[in-house]
Amino acid sequence: MKKVLFIVAMLLQISSFAQENVSILSPDKQLKVSLAVTEGKANYSVTYQGIKVLENSPLGLATSIGDFSKSLTFVKKEEKQIDKTYQQSRIKKSNIHYVANQVVCTFSNADKKLLEITFQVSNNDIAFRYGLFPYKETANCIVEKELTGFSFPSNTTTFLTPQAPAGSGWMRTKPSYEEEYEADAALNQNSKYRLGYTFPALFHVGKEAWALVSETGVTGAYCGSKLSESNNGTFTISFPEKDENNGHGSAEPAMALPATTPWRTITVGTSLKPIVETTIPFDVVDPLYAPSQEYKAGRATWSWIMWQDDSMVYDDQITFIDLAQKLGYEYILMDALWDKNVGYERMEALIKYAHSKKVDVFLWYNSNGAWNNAPQGPKNCMNNAIARKKEMKWLKAQGVKGLKVDFFGGDKQETIQLYEEILSDANEYGLMIIFHGCTLPRGWERMYPNYVSSEAVLASENLIFNQHFDDNEAFNASLHPFIRNTVGSMDFGGTLLNKRLNRNNNGGRTRKTTDIFQLATAVLFQTTVQNFALTPNNLTDVPSFEIDFMKKVPTTWDETVFVDGYPGKYCVLARRHGNEWYLVGVNAEKTALKINVKLPMFAGKTVAEYSDDEKRNPTFKSTKVANSGEATLVIQPEGGIIWVK
C-alpha cells in the first residue's frame, strides 16, 4: 500500500511540474507574462492592465542536438530583479534606468536535454531569449527552426512592411528593408510577396492597446530574423530566405555551446507613448568592445541626393565642402563613384581642403562582394578582411572620420558577421560606420561604439526616383517615429528644401510637403550624424530663418517625449538637447489638423515657433505658452510645426 501511495505521489508531482504555470509581473504590476507547458509544449501569453495583448503563443526551438518544441517538462525557475543605469549618447535618451523582473525557466525535452527561456519584464517592455547547453561531447548546434510566436486577438490591426524576395529590385540588391508599410491592415492579410514581414512590427489590439514586436542583440553568432505570414493571427519567427546573399551561406544559424539566441522584444501600452519612448533594444544588451577614440555626432552636407551621380566630381565636392562650412556643419558625405570620378590621389587633396575648412569627411563604399550586381565603387574593399584593413589604414592616414557602406546581401548569419567585422575593424582605425541597403540595427548603437545608423527604410533617394514617394512622403514620415525609428537610428537623408527635386530646383519630382514639414523631420528622425539634403541654392531661395534653424539643429538628444499622434496620420513629439527643448509635429492628412496638447516643458515660456500659414507658406514668430502648459496646435495639410526653447 505504501508503495502504491508513493507511486501516486510521484505521479502527482510529475503532473504538477508538467502543468507548472509561471507568472512574471512588471515592477509596476501592470504588465503580466504567463508562461506554461501544455501537453508538452511551452507557451506564453501577455496582458496589460487586464487587456489581453497576446493570446497563448508558442515557444521553443528545433535544433540539431534535440527538439525543444515538444515533450517538454518544467524543471525549475530562478528569479531576480534587474536594476541598471547606463548612459548612451547615440539614441533617443542619454540617461537610462532599466528595472525589470527576470525569470529564468529551465525545461527538459524527451532526451533529458535542457532548454532555458529567460524573460525580463519591465514597465511596458518584455524581452525573452533561449539558452542551449553542451551535451556530452557535443559543443555546437544548428538552430533549424524557432517556434516563437506572437498570437494576437482577432480584433487586431497591423502596421507592417513586407519581406522582399531575395535578388529582386535594382541590380538584385534586395532585401534591404525598403518596402512600403500598410497602416491598419487586417490581421490575417497576406504580405505583398508572401514571405512574411521585417522587423519592427506594430499592432493595434482592438483599439485598446498597442504592441511593438522586434528583436535585439543580434551579432555574428546568429542570423537576423523576421515574422512569418499570419496563421490565424499568429506570427512566428522566421529565418532568412535561402536565396539571400546570392544563395551562399546557410539560412539556419550555427552556435557554439553554451549559447543564447537574440532577444525577442515586445513593447506594450494603452497609448503610443511607451512605443515611441522605449529603450528596450538597448536595455538588454551591453557594449562588445571599447571605442578606440571619441566619436563625434554632427551634421553633413551631401551632394549626391539632389545632384546625383554627376556631382561625384572634384569641383562639386568642393562646392559642398564650402556649403558645410557656411552652415557650420561638421561633416561632408562623399558618395558613390568617387574612386573613379575623383580618384584616390585627388581625394587626398579634397580631404585636405575639407580639413582646411574645419569639415571632416565620410566616404561611401560598396559592401560587395558577390551578393548582388550593384556596380558603383569603391567595391571589393569591405567584403574581405585583408582588403578592408588595407583600405582602412589609408582612410585613417587621410583623417577620414567615417564610412557609409551600401548594398548588403540579406540577413543570413554570414552577412551579420560581415556587419560586425566591418564595425570592429573600423573601430581599430577610428572610423564611424553608417550602413545603407541594409538590415535593421538591433541594439547596435549600444553594442558597437562606432556604429552610427542604418538606412533600412524607404529613404530620401526614393523621393528623387519616383513621384509616388513624394505623394506619400507625409504618410511615411508619420509612421517612422512609431515603428522603424523607435527601435534604432535611421539614416533617412532628409530635409529637402528644393521644391523641385533636381540640381537646379526646376525639374524632376515635385515635393508635396511644406518647408516646415521638412525642417521638422530634422528632429523627428533620430540619428547622431544627419546627412541633410540641403543644396547651395537653399542659402538664398528659402527664408533666412529656415537656414538659421538648420544651422543650429542638434543631432543628439537627452530626452524624448511622445505628445500625440497616430501612425500614418500625424505625430507630435518633443526632444531635449541639454537645456533646450524642441517640439515638432507633422501632419500626413490632406486637411488641417487642430489638436489640444499639454506641454509642461514649455509652460509659461515664450518659444520660437516655425509653422505654416493657411496657404502652407512658412512663418516664424514668437509664441507665449500658458502657465498651465496647455496649447492648441494647428498643423496644415502635409505641413509641420516646430517650437524651440
C-alpha positions in Angstrom: 0.0 0.0 0.0 2.8 2.4 0.9 4.4 1.6 -2.5 1.2 2.5 -4.3 0.9 5.7 -2.4 4.5 6.6 -3.2 3.9 6.0 -6.9 0.7 8.1 -6.9 2.5 10.9 -5.1 5.4 10.8 -7.6 2.9 10.9 -10.5 1.1 13.9 -8.9 4.5 15.6 -8.5 5.4 15.0 -12.2 2.0 16.1 -13.3 2.3 19.3 -11.3 5.7 20.0 -12.9 4.3 19.3 -16.3 1.5 21.8 -15.7 3.6 24.4 -14.0 2.5 27.9 -14.7 4.8 30.8 -14.2 3.7 34.4 -13.9 6.1 37.3 -14.4 4.9 40.8 -13.5 6.5 44.2 -14.4 7.7 46.3 -11.4 4.5 48.4 -11.6 2.4 45.2 -11.8 0.6 46.5 -14.9 2.2 44.1 -17.4 1.9 40.3 -16.9 3.5 37.4 -18.8 2.1 34.0 -18.1 4.3 31.0 -19.1 3.0 27.4 -19.2 3.7 24.0 -20.6 0.6 22.5 -22.1 0.7 18.9 -23.4 4.5 19.1 -23.6 4.6 22.4 -25.5 5.8 25.7 -23.9 3.6 28.8 -24.5 3.2 32.3 -23.1 0.5 35.0 -23.0 0.6 38.7 -22.3 -1.9 41.0 -20.6 -1.5 44.7 -19.9 -3.8 46.4 -17.4 -6.1 43.4 -17.7 -6.2 43.7 -21.5 -5.2 40.6 -23.4 -2.4 41.6 -25.8 -1.2 38.2 -26.8 -3.1 35.0 -26.5 -1.4 31.7 -25.8 1.7 31.9 -28.1 4.2 29.1 -28.9 7.7 28.9 -27.6 10.5 26.5 -28.5 13.4 25.6 -30.8 14.1 22.7 -33.1 17.9 22.1 -33.2 20.5 19.6 -34.5 21.1 18.5 -30.9 17.4 18.0 -30.0 13.8 19.0 -30.4 12.8 21.6 -27.8 9.4 22.3 -29.4 7.5 19.3 -27.8 7.7 16.7 -25.0 8.9 19.4 -22.6 8.7 19.2 -18.8 9.3 22.0 -16.4 12.5 21.6 -14.3 13.0 24.8 -12.3 12.8 28.6 -12.3 15.1 31.2 -10.9 14.0 34.8 -10.2 15.8 38.1 -9.7 15.4 41.8 -10.2 17.5 43.6 -12.9 18.3 47.2 -11.9 20.9 49.1 -14.1 21.6 52.6 -15.1 23.6 53.5 -18.2 24.4 56.4 -20.4 24.1 56.4 -24.2 24.8 59.4 -26.3 23.5 58.0 -29.6 19.9 57.1 -29.0 16.7 58.9 -28.1 17.7 59.4 -24.5 21.0 59.9 -22.7 20.5 58.6 -19.2 18.5 55.3 -18.9 17.4 53.5 -15.7 16.3 50.0 -16.6 14.4 48.0 -13.9 12.9 44.6 -14.7 11.8 41.3 -13.1 13.7 38.4 -14.5 12.6 34.7 -14.5 14.8 32.0 -16.0 12.9 28.8 -16.6 14.6 25.5 -17.4 12.8 22.8 -19.4 13.8 19.2 -20.2 12.9 17.5 -23.5 12.3 13.9 -24.2 16.0 13.2 -24.3 16.6 15.0 -21.0 18.4 17.8 -22.7 17.9 21.2 -21.3 16.5 24.4 -22.7 16.4 27.7 -20.8 14.0 30.5 -21.5 14.8 33.9 -19.9 12.1 36.5 -19.6 12.7 40.1 -18.4 9.6 42.2 -17.8 9.9 45.9 -17.2 7.2 48.5 -17.2 5.8 48.3 -20.8 8.5 46.0 -22.1 9.2 42.3 -22.4 12.4 40.7 -23.6 13.0 37.0 -23.8 15.5 34.6 -25.3 16.6 30.9 -25.3 19.7 29.3 -23.9 21.2 26.0 -25.0 23.9 23.8 -23.4 26.6 21.3 -24.4 25.6 17.7 -24.2 28.3 15.1 -23.6 30.9 15.7 -26.4 28.5 17.9 -28.5 29.6 21.5 -28.2 27.8 23.1 -31.1 24.4 23.1 -32.8 22.4 24.3 -35.7 19.1 26.0 -34.9 16.8 24.5 -37.6 13.6 26.3 -36.6 12.4 28.7 -34.0 8.8 28.2 -32.8 8.4 31.5 -31.1 5.1 33.1 -32.0 3.0 36.2 -31.3 -0.7 35.3 -31.3 -2.9 38.4 -31.4 -6.6 38.7 -30.7 -8.8 38.7 -33.8 -9.7 42.4 -33.5 -6.1 43.4 -34.0 -4.9 45.6 -36.9 -1.4 45.8 -38.2 1.3 48.3 -39.3 3.7 46.1 -41.2 6.2 46.1 -44.1 6.8 43.0 -46.2 10.0 41.0 -46.7 11.2 41.4 -50.3 12.3 38.5 -52.4 16.0 37.8 -52.4 17.7 39.1 -55.5 14.9 41.3 -56.6 14.9 45.1 -57.2 17.6 47.2 -58.8 20.7 45.2 -59.5 19.4 42.4 -57.4 20.1 44.4 -54.2 17.0 43.3 -52.2 16.1 42.5 -49.4 17.1 45.9 -48.0 14.2 46.8 -45.7 13.0 49.4 -48.2 9.4 48.3 -48.7 6.2 50.3 -48.0 4.1 50.0 -44.8 0.4 49.5 -44.8 -1.5 51.1 -41.9 -4.3 49.5 -40.0 -4.3 46.4 -42.3 -6.4 43.3 -41.4 -4.7 40.8 -39.1 -4.7 37.9 -41.5 -4.0 39.8 -44.7 -1.2 38.2 -46.8 2.0 40.2 -47.2 2.8 41.6 -50.6 5.3 38.9 -51.5 4.0 36.1 -49.3 7.4 36.0 -47.5 6.3 37.5 -44.2 7.4 40.8 -42.6 10.5 42.5 -41.5 11.0 43.9 -38.0 9.8 46.0 -36.3 6.1 45.2 -36.4 3.4 47.4 -34.8 0.0 46.0 -33.8 -3.2 47.8 -32.6 -5.1 45.5 -30.3 -8.8 46.2 -30.6 -8.3 50.0 -30.1 -7.4 49.2 -26.5 -3.7 48.5 -26.6 -0.6 48.7 -28.8 2.3 46.3 -29.2 5.6 46.7 -31.0 7.5 43.4 -31.8 11.1 43.3 -32.7 14.5 41.7 -31.8 17.7 43.0 -30.4 21.2 41.8 -29.5 21.8 40.2 -32.9 25.5 39.6 -33.6 27.5 37.4 -35.9 26.7 34.5 -33.6 23.2 34.3 -35.1 21.1 35.5 -38.1 18.7 38.3 -38.4 15.1 37.1 -38.2 11.7 38.2 -39.4 8.0 37.4 -38.9 6.1 34.8 -40.9 2.8 35.3 -42.6 -0.1 35.4 -40.2 -1.6 32.0 -39.4 -5.0 32.8 -37.8 -3.4 35.8 -36.0 -0.2 34.1 -35.1 3.1 35.4 -36.5 6.2 33.2 -35.9 9.9 33.9 -36.0 11.3 33.1 -39.5 14.9 32.8 -40.6 16.3 34.4 -43.8 15.3 33.2 -47.2 17.7 30.6 -48.7 18.3 32.7 -51.8 19.6 35.7 -49.7 23.3 36.5 -50.1 23.1 35.2 -53.7 22.3 31.8 -52.3 25.5 31.4 -50.4 25.6 30.5 -46.7 23.1 28.8 -44.5 19.8 30.4 -43.5 20.0 28.4 -40.3 22.3 29.9 -37.6 25.1 27.8 -36.1 26.1 28.3 -32.4 28.9 27.2 -30.2 27.5 25.9 -26.9 26.6 27.1 -24.4 24.8 29.9 -26.3 21.9 32.2 -26.2 19.7 33.5 -29.0 19.0 37.1 -29.6 16.3 38.8 -27.5 12.7 38.9 -28.8 11.1 42.2 -27.6 7.5 43.3 -27.1 6.6 46.8 -26.1 3.0 47.4 -24.9 0.8 50.2 -23.8 -2.7 51.6 -23.9 -1.3 54.6 -25.7 1.6 55.0 -28.2 3.8 56.8 -25.6 5.6 53.6 -24.5 6.1 52.6 -28.1 7.8 55.9 -29.1 9.8 56.3 -25.8 11.0 52.7 -25.4 14.7 51.9 -24.9 14.3 48.1 -24.7 16.6 47.5 -27.8 19.4 48.9 -25.7 18.4 47.9 -22.2 19.2 44.2 -22.6 22.5 44.5 -24.5 26.0 45.7 -23.5 29.0 47.2 -25.3 31.0 44.5 -27.1 34.2 46.5 -27.3 35.6 49.8 -26.2 35.8 52.8 -28.5 39.3 53.4 -29.9 38.6 57.2 -29.6 35.8 59.6 -29.1 33.3 59.5 -31.9 31.5 62.8 -32.6 28.0 63.5 -33.6 27.2 66.1 -36.3 25.5 67.3 -39.5 26.7 66.7 -43.0 26.2 68.1 -46.5 25.7 65.5 -49.2 25.7 66.4 -53.0 24.5 63.0 -54.3 20.9 63.1 -53.0 19.9 66.2 -55.0 22.7 66.5 -57.7 23.0 62.7 -58.2 25.9 60.8 -59.9 27.1 63.7 -62.0 28.0 65.6 -58.8 30.6 63.0 -57.8 33.4 65.1 -59.2 36.1 67.2 -57.6 34.6 70.6 -58.2 31.1 69.8 -57.0 32.6 68.2 -53.8 34.5 71.5 -53.2 31.1 73.3 -53.5 29.6 71.0 -50.9 32.6 71.3 -48.6 32.1 75.1 -48.8 28.4 74.6 -48.1 29.2 72.6 -45.0 31.5 75.4 -43.8 28.8 78.1 -44.4 26.3 76.0 -42.4 28.7 75.3 -39.6 28.3 71.5 -40.3 30.8 69.0 -39.0 30.9 66.7 -42.0 30.6 66.1 -45.7 29.5 62.8 -47.1 31.1 62.0 -50.5 29.0 59.3 -52.0 29.4 56.5 -54.7 31.8 56.7 -57.7 34.4 59.0 -56.0 37.0 56.3 -56.7 36.7 56.7 -60.5 35.4 60.3 -60.9 37.8 61.8 -58.4 40.4 59.1 -57.8 42.4 58.3 -54.7 45.1 60.9 -55.3 42.7 63.8 -55.8 40.6 62.5 -53.0 43.5 63.1 -50.7 43.6 66.7 -51.9 39.8 67.0 -51.4 40.1 65.7 -47.8 42.9 68.2 -47.1 40.7 71.0 -48.5 37.8 69.9 -46.2 40.1 69.9 -43.2 41.3 73.4 -44.0 37.6 74.4 -43.8 37.2 72.5 -40.5 34.9 70.0 -42.2 35.5 66.2 -41.6 34.8 63.5 -44.2 32.6 60.4 -44.6 33.3 58.3 -47.7 30.9 55.8 -49.4 31.8 52.2 -50.1 30.1 49.2 -51.7 29.9 46.2 -49.5 30.3 43.8 -52.5 31.3 41.2 -52.8 29.5 38.6 -54.8 25.9 39.0 -53.5 24.4 41.4 -56.0 25.2 43.4 -59.1 25.5 46.9 -57.7 28.2 48.4 -59.9 29.3 51.5 -58.0 32.7 51.7 -56.4 34.7 51.6 -54.5 33.9 47.8 -54.2 35.8 44.6 -53.2 37.2 46.6 -50.3 34.8 45.9 -47.5 34.0 42.2 -48.0 37.4 40.9 -47.3 39.4 41.4 -44.1 42.8 41.9 -45.9 41.5 44.4 -48.4 39.4 46.1 -45.8 42.2 46.7 -43.3 44.5 47.9 -46.1 41.8 50.4 -47.2 41.0 51.5 -43.6 44.7 52.1 -43.0 44.7 54.5 -45.9 41.5 56.1 -44.7 42.9 56.7 -41.2 46.1 58.2 -42.7 43.9 60.7 -44.6 42.0 61.7 -41.5 38.6 60.3 -42.8 36.1 60.0 -39.9 33.5 57.6 -41.2 32.2 55.4 -43.9 28.8 54.8 -45.5 28.8 51.1 -46.6 26.0 50.1 -49.0 24.3 47.2 -50.8 24.3 44.2 -48.4 23.1 40.7 -49.1 20.4 39.9 -46.5 20.1 38.6 -43.0 22.0 35.3 -43.0 24.5 34.7 -40.3 27.5 35.2 -42.5 26.1 38.6 -43.6 25.6 39.6 -40.0 29.2 38.6 -39.4 30.2 40.9 -42.2 28.4 43.9 -40.5 30.2 43.0 -37.2 33.6 42.6 -38.8 33.3 46.0 -40.7 32.4 47.7 -37.4 35.1 46.0 -35.4 37.8 46.7 -37.9 36.6 50.3 -38.4 36.9 50.9 -34.7 40.6 49.9 -34.8 41.1 52.7 -37.4 38.9 55.3 -35.7 36.1 55.2 -38.3 32.4 55.6 -37.7 30.0 53.4 -39.8 26.7 54.1 -41.5 25.0 51.2 -43.3 22.8 51.5 -46.4 20.9 49.0 -48.5 21.0 47.0 -45.3 19.3 45.3 -42.4 17.6 46.8 -39.3 20.0 47.7 -36.5 19.3 45.5 -33.5 20.7 47.2 -30.4 23.9 48.2 -32.3 24.2 51.8 -31.0 25.0 50.3 -27.6 26.8 47.2 -28.7 29.2 48.9 -31.2 30.5 52.3 -30.1 31.5 53.4 -33.6 28.1 52.4 -35.2 26.1 55.5 -36.2 23.0 54.4 -38.1 21.4 52.4 -40.8 19.0 53.2 -43.7 16.7 50.1 -43.5 13.8 52.4 -44.7 12.4 53.9 -47.8 14.7 56.8 -47.6 15.0 60.2 -49.3 16.5 58.8 -52.5 13.1 57.4 -53.4 11.7 61.0 -53.4 14.1 61.7 -56.3 13.4 58.5 -58.2 9.6 58.3 -58.2 6.8 60.8 -57.7 4.7 58.1 -55.9 7.0 58.5 -52.9 6.7 62.3 -52.9 2.9 61.9 -52.9 3.2 59.6 -49.9 6.1 61.3 -48.1 4.0 62.7 -45.2 2.3 59.4 -44.6 5.6 57.5 -44.5 7.2 60.1 -42.3 4.4 59.9 -39.8 4.9 56.2 -39.4 8.7 56.1 -38.6 8.7 57.5 -35.1 6.3 54.7 -34.1 7.9 51.8 -35.9 11.3 51.9 -37.7 13.0 54.8 -35.9 11.8 53.9 -32.4 14.0 50.8 -32.3 17.2 52.2 -33.9 18.9 55.1 -35.5 17.6 55.8 -39.1 19.7 57.4 -41.8 16.9 58.9 -43.9 19.0 61.7 -45.6 16.2 64.2 -45.5 15.2 67.9 -45.0 14.9 68.6 -48.7 14.2 72.3 -49.2 14.2 72.3 -53.0 10.6 72.4 -54.2 11.6 70.6 -57.4 14.0 67.7 -56.8 16.8 68.2 -59.2 20.1 70.1 -59.3 18.6 73.4 -60.5 15.4 73.3 -58.5 13.4 73.5 -61.8 12.5 69.9 -62.8 12.3 66.3 -61.7 9.9 65.3 -58.9 7.7 67.7 -57.1 7.8 67.9 -53.3 4.3 67.9 -51.7 5.2 68.6 -48.1 5.9 72.1 -46.8 9.2 73.6 -45.8 8.3 73.5 -42.2 7.4 69.8 -42.5 10.9 69.3 -43.9 12.5 71.2 -41.1 10.5 69.2 -38.5 11.9 65.9 -39.9 15.4 67.1 -38.8 14.2 66.5 -35.3 11.5 63.9 -35.9 14.1 61.5 -37.4 16.8 60.4 -35.0 20.4 59.6 -35.8 23.6 61.2 -34.5 25.1 62.0 -37.9 22.4 63.6 -40.0 23.1 63.7 -43.8 20.8 66.6 -44.8 19.7 67.2 -48.4 20.4 70.9 -48.4 21.9 72.5 -51.5 23.8 75.7 -52.1 20.8 77.4 -53.7 18.9 77.0 -50.5 21.0 79.6 -48.8 19.2 82.2 -50.9 16.0 80.7 -52.2 14.3 79.9 -48.8 13.6 82.3 -45.9 16.7 83.0 -43.8 15.0 81.7 -40.7 14.9 78.3 -42.2 18.6 78.2 -42.8 19.2 79.6 -39.3 17.2 76.7 -37.9 19.2 74.2 -39.9 22.5 75.8 -38.7 21.5 75.2 -35.1 19.6 72.0 -35.0 21.3 69.3 -32.9 21.6 65.6 -33.6 21.9 64.2 -30.1 19.1 64.1 -27.6 18.9 63.7 -23.8 15.2 63.1 -23.6 12.3 62.2 -26.0 8.7 62.7 -25.0 5.7 61.5 -27.1 3.0 64.1 -27.2 0.3 62.9 -29.6 -0.2 61.1 -32.9 -1.4 58.1 -34.9 0.8 56.2 -37.3 0.1 57.3 -40.9 -1.9 60.4 -39.8 0.2 62.7 -37.6 2.9 62.7 -35.0 3.9 65.3 -32.4 6.9 64.7 -30.1 9.4 66.7 -28.0 13.1 66.2 -27.7 15.5 67.8 -25.3 19.2 68.6 -26.1 20.8 69.9 -22.9 18.5 72.6 -21.6 16.9 73.3 -24.9 13.6 71.7 -25.9 12.4 71.1 -29.5 8.7 70.3 -30.2 8.0 69.0 -33.7 4.8 67.9 -35.4 3.9 66.7 -38.8 0.5 66.2 -40.4 0.1 63.5 -43.1 -3.6 64.3 -43.7 -5.0 66.3 -46.6 -6.8 68.7 -44.2 -5.5 70.9 -41.4 -5.1 69.3 -38.0 -6.0 71.1 -34.8 -5.1 69.4 -31.5 -5.0 70.4 -27.9 -1.9 69.3 -26.0 -0.2 69.7 -22.7 3.4 70.6 -22.8 4.8 71.1 -19.3 8.4 71.6 -20.6 7.2 74.8 -22.3 4.8 76.0 -19.6 4.9 79.8 -19.2 7.7 80.3 -21.7 8.0 82.2 -24.9 9.0 79.9 -27.7 10.3 80.4 -31.2 7.6 79.0 -33.5 8.1 77.7 -37.1 4.8 76.9 -38.7 2.8 77.1 -42.0 0.1 79.7 -42.6 -3.2 78.7 -44.2 -1.6 78.9 -47.7 1.1 76.5 -46.4 3.8 79.2 -46.6 6.5 79.1 -43.9 6.2 81.6 -41.0 8.4 82.4 -38.0 7.2 84.1 -34.8 7.3 84.1 -31.0 4.5 82.4 -29.1 3.8 82.7 -25.4 2.7 79.4 -23.8 0.2 79.4 -21.0 1.4 78.8 -17.5 -0.5 75.5 -17.5 1.4 74.3 -20.5 -1.8 73.8 -22.4 -1.7 74.7 -26.0 -3.6 74.3 -29.3 -1.5 73.3 -32.2 -2.6 73.8 -35.8 -0.7 71.9 -38.5 -1.5 72.4 -42.1 -2.0 69.6 -44.6 1.3 67.8 -45.2 2.8 70.5 -43.1 4.6 70.9 -39.8 5.2 72.8 -36.7 8.3 73.4 -34.5 8.7 75.1 -31.2 12.2 75.8 -29.7 13.0 77.0 -26.3 
